[in-house]
Amino acid sequence: MLLRPGMRRASYLYLVVGLMQACYLPFASIVFRDRGVSFEAIGLVGAINSILSLVAAPIWGHLGDATLGRVAAFRLAVIATSLGVFAFASGLAAGIPGSMLAAFAGAGIVPLLDAIGMERLAEVKGDWGPLRAVTSASYAAACFASGALVVAGGAEMVGPLYGIGTTVVLLGTIRLRVRPPLHASSAERFEVESSELAGGNAEIAVAGNWRRRFGTVSLAFAQSPRLFGFLMLSLLANLGAGIFYAYSFLRIQDVGGDAASVSFASTISAGVEIPFFLIGSAISLRYGMRAVYAIGLLALGLCSIGYGIFDDPFALALVRGLCGVGFSCMLLASVLTVRAIVPAELQATGQALYQAISYGLAIAIAAIFGGVIYGELGALPLFLLSGAILIGAIPFSWSILRVERRVATR
């Protein structure tokens, strides 16, 4: 499926985006700590960056769906993120301004990539899970190399490495063609009374004056009645997940680990993700999307509890395998749910809203309060709280994620 003529370019992009992201994401928090930034300050920076992502994600979705087009918006997001990473690596003001630019611009990369991927998958009737598994595989492989280079050359290596990844990603967008943005289509087309939902059979009514009401964001909510409930579930679940994501690498560093230890843990997590992305659609077809999401919540909750209990870098790296299960199942269920409940023309906006709530608002709240708890009370209360939120969200997910199995996976 991934090597079919219509899928080769999308497969390439998912591959190289994983390589690019592995050069920056695992190291941001530990570089701040190495530069003398306190836990509380790291939490504040993380919260500000998450708020920037929250604000930016719908903007990127609107640019992709309604104005620039998905490919042009994706290129812009990648280039701007690279500039931010270079500024971060330079160490100016501890790299904080650069991380902010990277957070704002980086909020567009994943939802725009997923919108491009979903469009290609619709043409070949393929599953998203195997496509996302490509990113996990490349991320896992690249973490080893990037970790070794950062250990040898310091934080300054992050910028050039990410720049190389950016160049490789941009090469994959040359002559990439996707559906035109909404503004390029005739008014008559979008004043039609009904249109097929992405992957489903429900009908939507497209309002002619959608631009006046927050652009494609208001249009997505208007045409997707179940979107708000799903986003509230994502907010709750990712409050718990956000605590873990924001402080798990700092925990490894606190118990004696370095950049190589962080890379090893990231590699294990990404490696475990691969089979779950591959089989997730089959599980959802048999047991439902909420079963996949519940498995993810349980696995990530247990992983977070383990991070509060164990105090050895190697043990924490092994426990992080549960994070791979949790992340892959939660992400797969979420992306496919958005695919099912949001119209095809608004996929970039729908995916961006999911990213904004899950990795913007939720992580902003988690980072601010998590930094205070970590600094004042230590790791155990923080990670136990994370685990309790994640496992406690399971009943809510079972109630909210009533997505028709075939609709979500096709």
Phi, psi and chi 1 to 4 in degrees:
 res  aa     phi    psi   chi1   chi2   chi3   chi4
   1 MET       -  -42.9 -176.0  -92.4  -70.8      -
   2 LEU   -69.0  -21.9  -61.9  179.2      -      -
   3 LEU  -105.0    9.9  -63.9  179.3      -      -
   4 ARG   -65.3  153.7  -69.2  179.9 -173.7  175.8
   5 PRO   -51.4  -39.5  -28.8   34.9      -      -
   6 GLY   -77.2  -10.3      -      -      -      -
   7 MET  -112.4  -10.5  -74.2  -60.6  -57.1      -
   8 ARG   -60.9  -43.7  -70.4  172.3 -172.5  166.0
   9 ARG   -67.3  -42.0 -170.2   67.8   66.7   86.0
  10 ALA   -63.8  -41.1      -      -      -      -
  11 SER   -61.8  -40.7  -59.9      -      -      -
  12 TYR   -60.7  -45.2  171.7   85.8      -      -
  13 LEU   -64.9  -42.4  -72.7  176.0      -      -
  14 TYR   -63.1  -34.0  -86.8   81.2      -      -
  15 LEU   -66.8  -51.5  173.5   72.5      -      -
  16 VAL   -78.9  -25.0  -64.9      -      -      -
  17 VAL   -64.4  -37.5  163.1      -      -      -
  18 GLY   -61.8  -42.1      -      -      -      -
  19 LEU   -62.1  -44.1  -62.3  174.8      -      -
  20 MET   -65.0  -47.5  179.3 -178.6   71.9      -
  21 GLN   -65.9  -29.3  -59.3  -72.0   53.8      -
  22 ALA   -68.1  -12.3      -      -      -      -
  23 CYS   -86.4   -7.5  -61.7      -      -      -
  24 TYR  -134.2  -49.9  169.5   63.6      -      -
  25 LEU   -57.2  -40.4  -66.2 -177.7      -      -
  26 PRO   -69.1  -16.8  -17.6   31.3      -      -
  27 PHE  -108.1   -9.1  -50.1  113.2      -      -
  28 ALA   -58.1  -51.8      -      -      -      -
  29 SER   -69.3  -38.9   59.3      -      -      -
  30 ILE   -73.3  -27.8   64.8  169.8      -      -
  31 VAL   -67.3  -41.3  168.2      -      -      -
  32 PHE   -58.1  -44.3  -78.8  139.4      -      -
  33 ARG   -64.8  -40.9 -167.0   70.6 -178.9  134.8
  34 ASP   -63.3  -27.6  -74.6  -18.6      -      -
  35 ARG   -87.7    7.0  -70.4  171.6  174.4  170.1
  36 GLY    89.7   13.1      -      -      -      -
  37 VAL   -78.6  132.6 -176.9      -      -      -
  38 SER   -73.6  164.7   67.9      -      -      -
  39 PHE   -58.2  -44.7  -74.1  121.0      -      -
  40 GLU   -62.3  -41.3  -68.6   83.2   -4.6      -
  41 ALA   -68.9  -38.4      -      -      -      -
  42 ILE   -62.0  -40.8  -69.1  173.1      -      -
  43 GLY   -61.9  -41.8      -      -      -      -
  44 LEU   -65.4  -44.4 -179.5   59.0      -      -
  45 VAL   -61.5  -43.2  171.1      -      -      -
  46 GLY   -61.1  -38.8      -      -      -      -
  47 ALA   -66.6  -43.7      -      -      -      -
  48 ILE   -62.8  -44.1  -67.5  172.0      -      -
  49 ASN   -62.4  -38.1  -73.1  -10.1      -      -
  50 SER   -68.2  -36.8  -63.7      -      -      -
  51 ILE   -64.9  -39.6  -68.5  169.8      -      -
  52 LEU   -60.7  -40.9  -71.1  171.1      -      -
  53 SER   -64.5  -39.9  -63.1      -      -      -
  54 LEU   -59.6  -44.6  170.0   66.7      -      -
  55 VAL   -70.7  -39.4  172.8      -      -      -
  56 ALA   -74.9  -37.0      -      -      -      -
  57 ALA   -56.9  -48.4      -      -      -      -
  58 PRO   -64.1  -30.4  -20.6   32.6      -      -
  59 ILE   -64.1  -46.4  -65.5  173.3      -      -
  60 TRP   -63.2  -39.4  -72.0  112.1      -      -
  61 GLY   -61.3  -42.3      -      -      -      -
  62 HIS   -65.7  -42.8 -178.3   81.0      -      -
  63 LEU   -59.8  -40.5  -70.6  173.9      -      -
  64 GLY   -72.1  -41.5      -      -      -      -
  65 ASP   -85.0  -29.2  -77.6  -22.2      -      -
  66 ALA  -122.9  -21.5      -      -      -      -
  67 THR  -124.9  -75.3   55.8      -      -      -
  68 LEU   -72.1  -31.3  -62.8  179.1      -      -
  69 GLY    99.3  155.1      -      -      -      -
  70 ARG   -67.0  -39.0  -68.1  168.4 -177.6  172.2
  71 VAL   -70.0  -47.0  174.8      -      -      -
  72 ALA   -62.9  -42.0      -      -      -      -
  73 ALA   -65.5  -38.2      -      -      -      -
  74 PHE   -62.9  -44.8  177.8   73.0      -      -
  75 ARG   -60.2  -45.4  -71.6  175.8 -174.0  146.2
  76 LEU   -61.2  -42.4 -179.3   59.5      -      -
  77 ALA   -63.5  -42.4      -      -      -      -
  78 VAL   -64.8  -45.4  169.3      -      -      -
  79 ILE   -64.5  -46.2  -67.3  170.4      -      -
  80 ALA   -64.9  -38.0      -      -      -      -
  81 THR   -63.0  -41.2  -56.4      -      -      -
  82 SER   -61.1  -40.8 -176.1      -      -      -
  83 LEU   -61.7  -40.5  -66.1  174.8      -      -
  84 GLY   -64.6  -40.8      -      -      -      -
  85 VAL   -66.2  -39.2  172.7      -      -      -
  86 PHE   -60.5  -43.5  -94.5   98.3      -      -
  87 ALA   -65.0  -38.1      -      -      -      -
  88 PHE   -61.3  -47.2  165.3   81.2      -      -
  89 ALA   -65.9  -28.8      -      -      -      -
  90 SER   -66.9  -23.0   71.9      -      -      -
  91 GLY    88.0    3.8      -      -      -      -
  92 LEU   -60.8  122.7  176.6   65.0      -      -
  93 ALA    51.8   45.1      -      -      -      -
  94 ALA    64.4   11.7      -      -      -      -
  95 GLY    84.6    4.8      -      -      -      -
  96 ILE   -65.6  -48.0  -67.4  172.5      -      -
  97 PRO   -59.8  -39.4  -22.6   33.9      -      -
  98 GLY   -63.3  -40.1      -      -      -      -
  99 SER   -64.9  -31.7   73.9      -      -      -
 100 MET   -68.4  -43.9  -68.7  178.6  176.1      -
 101 LEU   -63.1  -42.2  174.6   56.9      -      -
 102 ALA   -62.6  -36.9      -      -      -      -
 103 ALA   -67.4  -44.6      -      -      -      -
 104 PHE   -64.1  -49.4 -175.1   90.1      -      -
 105 ALA   -73.6  -38.8      -      -      -      -
 106 GLY   -65.6  -19.4      -      -      -      -
 107 ALA   -62.9  -17.4      -      -      -      -
 108 GLY   -93.2  -17.8      -      -      -      -
 109 ILE   -64.2  -54.3  -67.2  176.3      -      -
 110 VAL   -68.5  -49.4  172.4      -      -      -
 111 PRO   -62.9  -36.2   16.7  -29.0      -      -
 112 LEU   -69.7  -39.6  -71.5  165.8      -      -
 113 LEU   -62.5  -43.0  176.9   62.0      -      -
 114 ASP   -65.7  -36.4  -76.7  -20.6      -      -
 115 ALA   -64.0  -41.2      -      -      -      -
 116 ILE   -63.4  -44.6  -67.2  169.1      -      -
 117 GLY   -63.1  -42.5      -      -      -      -
 118 MET   -62.3  -37.8  -69.3  -62.4  179.6      -
 119 GLU   -64.4  -43.7 -177.6  174.9  -25.2      -
 120 ARG   -65.6  -41.1  -66.9  -61.0 -169.6 -155.5
 121 LEU   -63.5  -36.1  -72.5  168.5      -      -
 122 ALA   -62.6  -33.3      -      -      -      -
 123 GLU   -71.2  -33.6  -67.0  176.3    1.5      -
 124 VAL  -106.1    2.9  -59.7      -      -      -
 125 LYS    56.7   47.9  -58.2 -172.5 -175.1  -54.6
 126 GLY  -104.0  172.1      -      -      -      -
 127 ASP   -97.0  146.2  -69.3  -29.6      -      -
 128 TRP   -76.4  -30.5 -179.4   79.5      -      -
 129 GLY   -54.0  -52.8      -      -      -      -
 130 PRO   -60.1  -34.0  -26.6   35.7      -      -
 131 LEU   -65.5  -44.3 -171.4   59.9      -      -
 132 ARG   -69.2  -27.9 -178.6   53.8  178.7   78.0
 133 ALA   -62.4  -29.3      -      -      -      -
 134 VAL   -61.1  -42.5  171.6      -      -      -
 135 THR   -64.5  -42.9  -59.0      -      -      -
 136 SER   -60.9  -40.7  -65.4      -      -      -
 137 ALA   -65.4  -45.0      -      -      -      -
 138 SER   -69.2  -35.8   62.6      -      -      -
 139 TYR   -63.7  -44.9 -173.1   91.6      -      -
 140 ALA   -61.4  -44.8      -      -      -      -
 141 ALA   -65.6  -41.6      -      -      -      -
 142 ALA   -72.0  -27.5      -      -      -      -
 143 CYS   -60.3  -38.6  -84.8      -      -      -
 144 PHE   -59.5  -51.4  -92.9  125.1      -      -
 145 ALA   -66.9  -45.9      -      -      -      -
 146 SER   -65.8  -37.0   61.8      -      -      -
 147 GLY   -62.2  -44.1      -      -      -      -
 148 ALA   -64.0  -40.2      -      -      -      -
 149 LEU   -69.3  -38.3  -70.2  170.2      -      -
 150 VAL   -69.0  -38.0  170.9      -      -      -
 151 VAL   -62.3  -41.9  168.0      -      -      -
 152 ALA   -76.1  -40.1      -      -      -      -
 153 GLY  -108.5   -6.6      -      -      -      -
 154 GLY    86.1 -178.9      -      -      -      -
 155 ALA   -62.3  -22.8      -      -      -      -
 156 GLU   -61.8  -20.5  -66.3   77.8    9.7      -
 157 MET   -72.6  -21.5  -68.4  -64.3  -60.6      -
 158 VAL   -61.3  -42.4  171.9      -      -      -
 159 GLY   -61.1  -55.6      -      -      -      -
 160 PRO   -60.5  -38.9  -24.8   33.7      -      -
 161 LEU   -62.4  -44.4  -71.3  172.9      -      -
 162 TYR   -67.6  -34.4 -160.3   90.5      -      -
 163 GLY   -63.1  -40.6      -      -      -      -
 164 ILE   -62.5  -44.5  -66.1  170.3      -      -
 165 GLY   -61.0  -39.7      -      -      -      -
 166 THR   -60.1  -44.1  -62.9      -      -      -
 167 THR   -60.9  -43.7  -57.6      -      -      -
 168 VAL   -64.8  -38.8  175.7      -      -      -
 169 VAL   -65.3  -46.4  169.8      -      -      -
 170 LEU   -62.4  -33.7  -67.6  175.9      -      -
 171 LEU   -59.9  -32.5  -71.9  173.9      -      -
 172 GLY   -74.4  -10.8      -      -      -      -
 173 THR   -95.2   -3.7   65.4      -      -      -
 174 ILE   -64.5  126.2  -63.2  174.3      -      -
 175 ARG    59.0   25.0  -64.5 -177.6 -179.5  177.5
 176 LEU   -80.5  123.7  175.1   61.6      -      -
 177 ARG  -112.8  131.0  -61.9 -174.9 -177.6  -81.3
 178 VAL  -133.9  179.5  -64.4      -      -      -
 179 ARG   -61.9  144.4   72.0  169.1   72.6 -121.1
 180 PRO   -68.4  155.6   25.5  -34.0      -      -
 181 PRO   -65.7  164.6   23.0  -32.7      -      -
 182 LEU   -58.0  -38.1  -65.8 -179.2      -      -
 183 HIS   -65.1  -21.9   80.0   82.0      -      -
 184 ALA   -84.2   -7.7      -      -      -      -
 185 SER   -95.9  156.5  -58.4      -      -      -
 186 SER   -66.9  150.3   64.5      -      -      -
 187 ALA   -60.8  -33.6      -      -      -      -
 188 GLU   -61.0  -36.8  -68.8   80.3    4.8      -
 189 ARG   -62.3  -38.1  176.9 -173.0  169.9 -164.5
 190 PHE   -97.8    9.3  -73.4   99.5      -      -
 191 GLU  -107.2    9.5  -71.9  174.9   -0.4      -
 192 VAL   -67.6  151.4 -146.0      -      -      -
 193 GLU   -73.4  -25.1  -71.9  -60.2  -36.6      -
 194 SER  -146.2  155.7   63.6      -      -      -
 195 SER  -152.1  151.5  175.0      -      -      -
 196 GLU   -78.4  134.6 -171.1  175.9  -16.9      -
 197 LEU   -65.1  156.8  -81.9  176.2      -      -
 198 ALA   -61.9  106.1      -      -      -      -
 199 GLY    80.8    1.6      -      -      -      -
 200 GLY  -128.1 -168.3      -      -      -      -
 201 ASN  -117.4   -5.2  -63.0  -44.7      -      -
 202 ALA   -66.9  155.2      -      -      -      -
 203 GLU  -108.1  151.4  -68.0 -172.2  -16.1      -
 204 ILE  -125.6  155.0   63.8  172.2      -      -
 205 ALA  -112.3  127.3      -      -      -      -
 206 VAL   -99.9  118.3 -178.1      -      -      -
 207 ALA   -78.5  137.0      -      -      -      -
 208 GLY   -70.1  -25.0      -      -      -      -
 209 ASN  -104.2   32.7   62.1  -14.4      -      -
 210 TRP   -60.9  -29.1   57.0  -91.1      -      -
 211 ARG   -62.7  -28.4  -75.8 -176.2 -176.0  -83.5
 212 ARG   -78.7  -11.1  -60.3  174.3 -172.2  174.4
 213 ARG  -120.5   71.6  -58.8 -164.9  -54.3  -88.9
 214 PHE    62.1   30.2  -55.4  102.7      -      -
 215 GLY    58.6 -139.1      -      -      -      -
 216 THR   -72.2  -15.0   53.2      -      -      -
 217 VAL   -65.7  -50.9  172.3      -      -      -
 218 SER   -64.6  -34.6   61.1      -      -      -
 219 LEU   -64.8  -40.7 -171.3   58.7      -      -
 220 ALA   -63.0  -43.6      -      -      -      -
 221 PHE   -66.7  -38.2  -80.5  112.0      -      -
 222 ALA   -64.9  -36.3      -      -      -      -
 223 GLN   -94.9   -3.4  -48.6  -50.5  -29.8      -
 224 SER  -130.9   84.1  -49.9      -      -      -
 225 PRO   -59.4  -28.5  -21.5   31.7      -      -
 226 ARG   -88.9   -1.6  -70.5 -178.3  -69.7  175.1
 227 LEU   -65.4  -41.8 -179.1   59.5      -      -
 228 PHE   -62.1  -46.3 -179.8   78.5      -      -
 229 GLY   -61.1  -40.9      -      -      -      -
 230 PHE   -63.6  -41.4  166.0   72.9      -      -
 231 LEU   -66.3  -34.0  -68.0  177.9      -      -
 232 MET   -67.6  -37.7  -69.0  -56.6   98.0      -
 233 LEU   -62.9  -43.3  170.2   63.6      -      -
 234 SER   -61.5  -37.8  -64.3      -      -      -
 235 LEU   -63.0  -48.0  175.1   60.8      -      -
 236 LEU   -61.7  -51.8  172.7   63.5      -      -
 237 ALA   -61.7  -39.3      -      -      -      -
 238 ASN   -84.3   -6.2  -76.5  -73.3      -      -
 239 LEU   -63.4  -45.0  -75.1  173.7      -      -
 240 GLY   -69.3  -45.5      -      -      -      -
 241 ALA   -64.2  -36.3      -      -      -      -
 242 GLY   -62.7  -37.2      -      -      -      -
 243 ILE   -59.8  -45.4  -67.8  173.1      -      -
 244 PHE   -65.3  -48.5  177.7   81.1      -      -
 245 TYR   -62.1  -37.2  -65.3  142.0      -      -
 246 ALA   -73.2  -29.9      -      -      -      -
 247 TYR  -124.9   -0.5  -65.4  100.3      -      -
 248 SER   -67.4  -39.1   57.3      -      -      -
 249 PHE   -70.8  -34.8  -70.7  141.4      -      -
 250 LEU   -64.5  -34.6  -71.4  173.2      -      -
 251 ARG   -62.3  -42.9  173.8   64.1  171.7  161.1
 252 ILE   -61.2  -42.8  -67.5  175.1      -      -
 253 GLN   -65.2  -38.7 -173.0 -178.3   43.8      -
 254 ASP   -63.8  -30.9  -82.3   -7.9      -      -
 255 VAL   -95.3   16.4  -62.4      -      -      -
 256 GLY   108.0    4.0      -      -      -      -
 257 GLY   -82.5  164.8      -      -      -      -
 258 ASP  -128.7 -165.6   56.9   10.8      -      -
 259 ALA   -60.9  -33.8      -      -      -      -
 260 ALA   -66.5  -39.1      -      -      -      -
 261 SER   -64.4  -41.3  -56.4      -      -      -
 262 VAL   -63.6  -43.1  167.8      -      -      -
 263 SER   -63.6  -39.7  -63.6      -      -      -
 264 PHE   -63.1  -44.8  178.9   54.0      -      -
 265 ALA   -63.0  -41.6      -      -      -      -
 266 SER   -64.0  -38.2  -61.9      -      -      -
 267 THR   -64.7  -43.7  -60.3      -      -      -
 268 ILE   -61.6  -46.9  -71.3  178.3      -      -
 269 SER   -60.5  -49.2  176.4      -      -      -
 270 ALA   -65.0  -35.8      -      -      -      -
 271 GLY   -64.7  -39.3      -      -      -      -
 272 VAL   -68.9  -30.4  171.3      -      -      -
 273 GLU   -59.0  -35.5  -69.2  170.5   14.3      -
 274 ILE   -55.6  -56.0  -62.0  169.8      -      -
 275 PRO   -63.1  -31.0   20.4  -32.1      -      -
 276 PHE   -73.4  -33.5  -78.0   88.8      -      -
 277 PHE   -66.1  -34.4  -84.1  125.0      -      -
 278 LEU   -72.0  -37.2  -67.6  173.9      -      -
 279 ILE  -101.3   -5.1   66.7  173.7      -      -
 280 GLY   -59.3  -41.8      -      -      -      -
 281 SER   -63.8  -38.2  -66.2      -      -      -
 282 ALA   -65.7  -40.1      -      -      -      -
 283 ILE   -63.4  -42.3  -64.9  174.6      -      -
 284 SER   -67.5  -33.3   65.5      -      -      -
 285 LEU   -65.1  -35.2  -83.8  172.0      -      -
 286 ARG   -85.1  -43.0 -175.3  172.4  179.9   82.2
 287 TYR  -114.7   -9.0  -59.9  105.9      -      -
 288 GLY   101.4  155.9      -      -      -      -
 289 MET   -64.4  -33.6 -162.5   61.7   65.7      -
 290 ARG   -67.6  -28.5   55.4 -172.6 -179.8  177.1
 291 ALA   -66.2  -41.7      -      -      -      -
 292 VAL   -62.5  -44.8  177.3      -      -      -
 293 TYR   -65.4  -40.6 -160.9   83.6      -      -
 294 ALA   -64.9  -39.2      -      -      -      -
 295 ILE   -59.9  -42.8  -68.7  170.3      -      -
 296 GLY   -62.6  -44.2      -      -      -      -
 297 LEU   -61.5  -44.5  -71.0  170.3      -      -
 298 LEU   -64.2  -46.4  178.6   61.1      -      -
 299 ALA   -63.7  -45.9      -      -      -      -
 300 LEU   -69.1  -34.5 -168.0   53.5      -      -
 301 GLY   -62.5  -44.7      -      -      -      -
 302 LEU   -66.1  -36.5  -67.0  174.8      -      -
 303 CYS   -62.1  -44.1  178.8      -      -      -
 304 SER   -64.9  -41.2 -166.8      -      -      -
 305 ILE   -60.6  -40.7  -67.9  169.9      -      -
 306 GLY   -60.3  -36.3      -      -      -      -
 307 TYR   -68.2  -25.3  -96.3   62.8      -      -
 308 GLY   -78.5  -27.2      -      -      -      -
 309 ILE   -90.7  -47.3  -64.2  172.7      -      -
 310 PHE   -82.7  150.0  -62.8  111.5      -      -
 311 ASP  -133.5   33.7   59.0   -0.1      -      -
 312 ASP  -126.1  131.5  176.0   75.6      -      -
 313 PRO   -56.9  -40.0  -22.3   31.8      -      -
 314 PHE   -67.5  -41.9 -176.2   72.6      -      -
 315 ALA   -63.4  -41.1      -      -      -      -
 316 LEU   -65.0  -36.1  -66.4  178.5      -      -
 317 ALA   -63.4  -41.2      -      -      -      -
 318 LEU   -68.0  -43.8  -65.0 -179.9      -      -
 319 VAL   -60.6  -28.9  171.3      -      -      -
 320 ARG   -63.8  -12.8 -159.2  173.1 -178.6   87.9
 321 GLY   -57.3  -33.6      -      -      -      -
 322 LEU   -64.9  -31.4  -74.9  170.1      -      -
 323 CYS   -62.6  -37.5  173.7      -      -      -
 324 GLY   -60.7  -41.5      -      -      -      -
 325 VAL   -63.9  -48.4  178.6      -      -      -
 326 GLY   -64.3  -48.2      -      -      -      -
 327 PHE   -62.2  -46.7  174.7   77.1      -      -
 328 SER   -64.9  -43.1   57.3      -      -      -
 329 CYS   -68.8  -42.5  -71.6      -      -      -
 330 MET   -66.5  -43.1  -70.2  174.9   65.6      -
 331 LEU   -67.3  -44.8 -179.2   63.5      -      -
 332 LEU   -59.1  -49.1  179.7   70.8      -      -
 333 ALA   -62.8  -37.8      -      -      -      -
 334 SER   -70.3  -48.5  -62.5      -      -      -
 335 VAL   -63.6  -40.7  169.6      -      -      -
 336 LEU   -72.3  -30.1  -66.9 -176.9      -      -
 337 THR   -65.8  -44.7  -63.7      -      -      -
 338 VAL   -61.4  -40.2  172.8      -      -      -
 339 ARG   -59.1  -36.0  179.7 -174.9 -175.5 -178.1
 340 ALA   -80.1  -32.9      -      -      -      -
 341 ILE  -103.5   -8.2   65.9  177.6      -      -
 342 VAL  -113.7  137.5  176.0      -      -      -
 343 PRO   -58.3  152.0  -24.4   33.7      -      -
 344 ALA   -58.9  -37.8      -      -      -      -
 345 GLU   -67.1  -15.4  -68.9   85.1   -3.8      -
 346 LEU  -117.9   21.5  -61.4  169.4      -      -
 347 GLN   -63.3  -39.3  -85.3  -62.4  -60.7      -
 348 ALA   -62.5  -39.9      -      -      -      -
 349 THR   -68.0  -45.0  -60.3      -      -      -
 350 GLY   -61.1  -47.3      -      -      -      -
 351 GLN   -65.3  -35.9  -60.5  -64.9  -15.6      -
 352 ALA   -67.2  -38.5      -      -      -      -
 353 LEU   -64.0  -40.9  -74.8  169.7      -      -
 354 TYR   -61.3  -45.8  158.5   65.6      -      -
 355 GLN   -63.2  -39.9  -65.4  -77.9  -26.4      -
 356 ALA   -63.7  -44.5      -      -      -      -
 357 ILE   -73.0  -43.8  -64.3  -62.0      -      -
 358 SER   -75.2  -43.5  -60.0      -      -      -
 359 TYR  -112.8    4.5  -55.2  113.4      -      -
 360 GLY  -110.7  -78.0      -      -      -      -
 361 LEU   -62.7  -48.8 -179.8   58.3      -      -
 362 ALA   -61.7  -45.2      -      -      -      -
 363 ILE   -73.4  -28.8  -67.8 -174.3      -      -
 364 ALA   -61.9  -46.7      -      -      -      -
 365 ILE   -64.9  -44.6  -62.0  170.6      -      -
 366 ALA   -63.8  -40.3      -      -      -      -
 367 ALA   -66.8  -41.6      -      -      -      -
 368 ILE   -66.6  -51.9 -102.5 -170.8      -      -
 369 PHE   -74.9  -32.6  -70.3  100.8      -      -
 370 GLY   -63.9  -38.8      -      -      -      -
 371 GLY   -62.7  -39.7      -      -      -      -
 372 VAL   -66.5  -45.4  174.6      -      -      -
 373 ILE   -63.8  -44.6  -64.4  171.6      -      -
 374 TYR   -63.0  -45.1 -156.6  163.9      -      -
 375 GLY   -68.3  -34.3      -      -      -      -
 376 GLU   -95.8  -37.1  -61.7  -63.4  -35.3      -
 377 LEU  -112.4  -19.6  -58.3  177.2      -      -
 378 GLY   100.9 -176.2      -      -      -      -
 379 ALA   -74.3  -39.1      -      -      -      -
 380 LEU   -59.4  -52.7 -178.0   59.0      -      -
 381 PRO   -61.1  -36.4  -20.8   32.4      -      -
 382 LEU   -63.5  -50.7  179.4   70.5      -      -
 383 PHE   -75.9  -27.1  -72.2  104.8      -      -
 384 LEU   -66.7  -39.4  -71.9 -179.2      -      -
 385 LEU   -62.1  -43.9  174.3   62.2      -      -
 386 SER   -57.8  -48.0  168.6      -      -      -
 387 GLY   -63.0  -39.0      -      -      -      -
 388 ALA   -65.0  -40.8      -      -      -      -
 389 ILE   -64.4  -44.9  -66.1  172.6      -      -
 390 LEU   -63.8  -50.1  -75.2  159.6      -      -
 391 ILE   -68.5  -35.1  -64.8  172.5      -      -
 392 GLY   -66.8  -19.6      -      -      -      -
 393 ALA   -80.4   -8.9      -      -      -      -
 394 ILE   -59.7  -47.4  -68.7  175.7      -      -
 395 PRO   -60.1  -35.8  -22.3   33.0      -      -
 396 PHE   -67.4  -40.3  -63.0   98.3      -      -
 397 SER   -64.1  -36.2   69.6      -      -      -
 398 TRP   -66.1  -31.9 -153.9 -102.9      -      -
 399 SER   -81.4  -37.9  172.1      -      -      -
 400 ILE   -85.6  -39.1  -68.1  172.3      -      -
 401 LEU   -84.3   63.2  -71.0 -177.7      -      -
 402 ARG   -96.3   62.3  -63.1  178.4  178.0  -85.7
 403 VAL   -93.6  132.4  178.5      -      -      -
 404 GLU   -57.4  128.8 -168.8  177.3  -26.5      -
 405 ARG   -58.5  -49.7  -60.6  175.5 -168.9  178.5
 406 ARG   -67.5  -33.6  -67.6 -179.3 -179.2  177.2
 407 VAL   -64.5  -42.4  167.4      -      -      -
 408 ALA   -72.7  -27.4      -      -      -      -
 409 THR  -103.0   -6.7   53.9      -      -      -
 410 ARG   -95.2      -   78.1  178.7 -178.7 -179.6
